[in-house]
Amino acid sequence: VKKDEEGGLDKFKARLVVRGFEQQPGFDYGQTFASVAKVATWRILLTVAACLDWEIEQMDVSTAFLEGDLDEDVFIEMPEGLVEYFEQHPEDCPSDFSSEKICKLLKSLYGLKQAPRQWQMKLKKTLESLGFRQIMSDTAVYKNPATGVIIITYVDDLLIMGNDKQVIQGYKARLGEIFTMTDLGPAKHFLGVRITRDRNARLIYLSQDAYFTRILKRFGLENCRPVKTPMERNSLSTLRPRDDGDSASPEEREDYSSKTGSL
């Protein structure tokens, strides 16, 4: 299930996911690290874009992990359900098909340990062919020295910013020719953060209201009243060490960890 920016149902998605947990290091995969844009980096760049009144456009790569090229030989068994599908649709079945055969992957698939890295390497190579270079402080951010356009990457989410909208549209069109992408237009949401602009005042506002609403609903607190401090008002007597043997239960510890971790 893919959810929209407000946490509602957007659409149902299906993916063929391989059993990457059965891969062996050094045999069918090597390096797996893939960087993403640092929070501080994209927040600073959004601030710069607001101050300079730059355009901020957003694109989403559909099935990004399927774009990566594999360096290793990776084999998988016939996907479950394929035999049943060909039995129901014999017109689609290849003449040499056999359920006993195995498949050699020509491209990356979801579930492979190297899939994120292979996608990032493919994206890096593509952006470099368009004149972009990684900035020194963050390898997930690219800048074109000739046009000044900056692209922030976070797996399959791209923010493209610069002072010339026509140039940005040109890059978007070129990327759309190379990858299957969705043009989301001016950036409105990025990584769960709502982006609101006041271009006349050259201000930008970042909000996670939808995320916090989901947290409140998750813990049954959507109807609670906001307070400035979580402590009880006008009373410190309830704050005391637990008595011996009065330790938190596993359920209480898990609940506490879930709530604090959500923040």
C-alpha positions as CSV (number, residue, x, y, z in Angstrom):
1,V,0.0,0.0,0.0
2,K,1.4,3.4,-1.0
3,K,0.1,6.3,1.1
4,D,-0.1,9.9,0.1
5,E,1.4,12.9,1.9
6,E,-1.5,13.0,4.4
7,G,-1.2,9.3,5.3
8,G,-4.2,8.2,3.3
9,L,-4.4,5.5,0.7
10,D,-2.8,6.5,-2.6
11,K,-2.7,3.2,-4.5
12,F,-1.9,-0.5,-4.2
13,K,1.6,-1.6,-5.4
14,A,3.0,-5.0,-6.2
15,R,6.7,-5.8,-6.4
16,L,8.6,-9.0,-7.2
17,V,11.0,-9.2,-4.2
18,V,13.8,-11.7,-4.2
19,R,15.2,-13.5,-1.1
20,G,18.2,-11.3,-0.6
21,F,18.7,-12.8,2.9
22,E,20.0,-15.9,1.2
23,Q,22.8,-14.0,-0.7
24,Q,26.4,-14.7,0.2
25,P,28.9,-11.8,0.5
26,G,31.7,-11.9,-2.0
27,F,29.8,-14.4,-4.1
28,D,26.6,-12.8,-5.4
29,Y,27.0,-9.3,-3.9
30,G,29.8,-7.0,-2.8
31,Q,29.4,-3.5,-1.5
32,T,25.9,-2.5,-0.4
33,F,26.3,1.1,1.0
34,A,24.2,3.8,-0.6
35,S,24.1,7.4,0.7
36,V,21.1,9.7,1.0
37,A,21.0,13.4,1.3
38,K,21.6,14.6,4.9
39,V,18.7,16.4,6.6
40,A,20.9,19.4,7.4
41,T,22.0,19.6,3.7
42,W,18.5,19.7,2.1
43,R,17.1,22.0,4.8
44,I,20.0,24.5,4.2
45,L,19.5,24.3,0.4
46,L,15.8,24.9,0.8
47,T,16.6,28.0,2.8
48,V,19.0,29.2,0.1
49,A,16.4,28.5,-2.6
50,A,13.8,30.5,-0.6
51,C,16.2,33.5,0.0
52,L,17.2,33.6,-3.7
53,D,13.6,32.9,-4.9
54,W,14.8,29.8,-6.9
55,E,12.5,27.3,-8.5
56,I,12.1,24.1,-6.5
57,E,10.8,21.1,-8.5
58,Q,10.3,17.5,-7.5
59,M,10.4,14.2,-9.3
60,D,9.9,10.6,-8.3
61,V,11.5,7.6,-9.9
62,S,9.1,4.7,-10.4
63,T,10.6,1.3,-9.5
64,A,14.0,2.8,-9.0
65,F,15.7,-0.4,-7.9
66,L,14.9,-2.0,-11.2
67,E,17.1,0.5,-13.0
68,G,20.4,-0.7,-11.5
69,D,22.9,-2.7,-13.4
70,L,24.4,-5.8,-11.7
71,D,28.1,-6.4,-11.5
72,E,27.7,-10.0,-10.2
73,D,26.0,-13.1,-11.6
74,V,22.8,-13.5,-9.6
75,F,20.4,-16.4,-10.1
76,I,16.9,-16.9,-8.8
77,E,14.3,-19.6,-8.9
78,M,11.2,-19.2,-11.0
79,P,8.9,-16.7,-9.2
80,E,6.0,-18.2,-7.3
81,G,2.8,-18.0,-9.3
82,L,4.5,-17.9,-12.7
83,V,3.6,-21.5,-13.5
84,E,-0.1,-20.8,-12.5
85,Y,-0.1,-17.7,-14.6
86,F,1.1,-19.5,-17.7
87,E,-1.4,-22.3,-17.2
88,Q,-4.2,-19.6,-17.2
89,H,-2.6,-17.6,-20.1
90,P,-0.9,-20.1,-22.4
91,E,-0.6,-17.5,-25.1
92,D,2.0,-15.7,-23.0
93,C,4.0,-18.8,-22.2
94,P,7.4,-19.1,-24.1
95,S,7.8,-22.3,-26.0
96,D,10.9,-23.3,-24.0
97,F,9.5,-22.5,-20.6
98,S,10.1,-25.0,-17.8
99,S,9.3,-24.6,-14.1
100,E,12.6,-26.5,-13.4
101,K,14.7,-23.8,-14.9
102,I,16.4,-21.0,-13.0
103,C,16.7,-17.3,-14.0
104,K,19.8,-15.2,-14.4
105,L,19.0,-11.6,-13.5
106,L,19.9,-9.0,-16.2
107,K,19.0,-6.1,-13.9
108,S,18.6,-5.4,-10.2
109,L,15.5,-6.4,-8.3
110,Y,13.9,-5.4,-5.1
111,G,15.2,-7.5,-2.2
112,L,18.8,-7.7,-3.5
113,K,21.3,-6.4,-0.9
114,Q,23.1,-4.4,-3.6
115,A,20.0,-3.0,-5.2
116,P,20.2,0.4,-3.4
117,R,23.8,0.9,-4.3
118,Q,23.4,-0.2,-7.9
119,W,20.5,2.3,-8.3
120,Q,22.6,5.1,-6.8
121,M,25.6,4.3,-9.1
122,K,23.2,4.3,-12.2
123,L,21.8,7.6,-11.1
124,K,25.3,9.1,-10.4
125,K,26.5,8.0,-13.9
126,T,23.4,9.5,-15.5
127,L,23.6,12.9,-13.7
128,E,27.4,13.1,-14.5
129,S,26.5,12.6,-18.2
130,L,24.3,15.7,-17.9
131,G,27.1,17.7,-16.4
132,F,26.4,17.3,-12.7
133,R,29.0,16.7,-10.1
134,Q,28.7,15.5,-6.5
135,I,29.3,18.2,-3.9
136,M,32.1,17.5,-1.4
137,S,30.0,17.8,1.7
138,D,27.2,15.4,0.6
139,T,27.6,12.8,-2.1
140,A,23.8,12.5,-2.5
141,V,23.7,16.1,-3.8
142,Y,24.7,17.1,-7.3
143,K,25.4,20.5,-8.9
144,N,25.9,21.5,-12.5
145,P,28.7,24.1,-12.5
146,A,27.6,25.5,-15.9
147,T,23.9,26.1,-15.0
148,G,24.0,26.3,-11.2
149,V,21.2,23.8,-11.0
150,I,21.3,21.6,-7.9
151,I,19.7,18.1,-7.5
152,I,19.1,16.6,-4.1
153,T,18.6,12.8,-4.2
154,Y,17.0,10.6,-1.5
155,V,16.8,7.1,-3.0
156,D,14.0,7.7,-5.6
157,D,13.0,11.2,-4.6
158,L,14.6,14.1,-6.4
159,L,14.5,17.9,-5.6
160,I,15.7,20.0,-8.5
161,M,16.4,23.7,-7.8
162,G,17.8,26.7,-9.6
163,N,17.0,30.2,-10.9
164,D,16.0,29.2,-14.4
165,K,12.8,27.3,-14.7
166,Q,13.3,26.5,-18.4
167,V,16.7,24.9,-17.7
168,I,15.2,22.9,-14.9
169,Q,12.4,21.7,-17.2
170,G,15.0,20.6,-19.7
171,Y,16.7,18.4,-17.1
172,K,13.4,17.0,-16.0
173,A,12.5,16.1,-19.6
174,R,15.9,14.5,-20.1
175,L,15.7,12.4,-16.9
176,G,12.2,11.4,-17.9
177,E,13.6,10.0,-21.2
178,I,16.1,7.9,-19.3
179,F,14.0,6.7,-16.3
180,T,10.3,6.1,-15.7
181,M,9.5,9.1,-13.6
182,T,6.6,11.1,-12.2
183,D,6.8,14.8,-12.4
184,L,5.4,16.2,-9.2
185,G,5.8,19.8,-10.2
186,P,6.7,22.4,-7.5
187,A,7.8,20.7,-4.3
188,K,5.0,20.3,-1.8
189,H,6.1,17.3,0.3
190,F,9.6,15.8,0.7
191,L,10.3,12.8,3.0
192,G,7.1,13.4,5.0
193,V,7.8,17.1,5.4
194,R,5.2,19.6,4.0
195,I,6.8,22.5,2.1
196,T,5.0,25.8,2.0
197,R,6.4,28.9,0.3
198,D,5.7,32.6,0.5
199,R,7.6,33.7,-2.6
200,N,6.8,37.4,-2.2
201,A,8.4,37.4,1.3
202,R,11.0,34.8,0.2
203,L,10.1,32.5,3.1
204,I,9.7,28.8,3.3
205,Y,7.9,26.8,5.9
206,L,8.6,23.1,6.8
207,S,5.9,21.2,8.7
208,Q,5.4,17.6,9.8
209,D,1.8,17.9,10.9
210,A,0.6,14.9,9.0
211,Y,3.4,12.7,10.6
212,F,2.5,13.9,14.1
213,T,-1.2,13.3,13.4
214,R,-0.4,9.7,12.5
215,I,1.7,9.3,15.7
216,L,-1.2,10.5,17.9
217,K,-3.7,8.2,16.1
218,R,-1.2,5.3,16.5
219,F,-1.1,5.7,20.3
220,G,-4.8,6.7,20.8
221,L,-4.0,10.3,21.6
222,E,-5.7,12.1,18.7
223,N,-8.2,13.8,21.1
224,C,-5.7,14.9,23.7
225,R,-5.2,18.6,24.5
226,P,-1.8,20.1,23.8
227,V,0.4,21.2,26.7
228,K,3.8,22.9,26.8
229,T,5.4,20.2,29.0
230,P,4.6,16.4,29.5
231,M,5.0,16.7,33.3
232,E,2.1,17.0,35.6
233,R,1.3,20.6,36.4
234,N,1.9,22.0,39.9
235,S,3.0,18.7,41.3
236,L,6.4,17.1,41.5
237,S,5.5,14.6,44.3
238,T,4.6,11.9,41.7
239,L,8.1,11.9,40.4
240,R,10.0,9.3,42.4
241,P,12.3,6.3,41.8
242,R,10.5,3.0,41.3
243,D,10.5,0.8,44.4
244,D,12.7,-2.3,44.3
245,G,11.0,-5.0,42.2
246,D,8.8,-2.4,40.6
247,S,10.6,-2.3,37.3
248,A,9.0,-1.5,34.0
249,S,7.4,-4.5,32.3
250,P,8.5,-5.5,28.8
251,E,5.3,-4.1,27.4
252,E,5.9,-0.7,29.1
253,R,9.5,-0.6,27.8
254,E,8.4,-1.3,24.3
255,D,5.6,1.3,24.5
256,Y,8.1,3.9,25.9
257,S,10.7,3.1,23.2
258,S,8.0,3.3,20.5
259,K,6.8,6.7,21.6
260,T,10.2,8.3,22.2
261,G,11.5,6.7,19.0
262,S,8.7,8.3,17.0
263,L,9.9,11.7,18.0
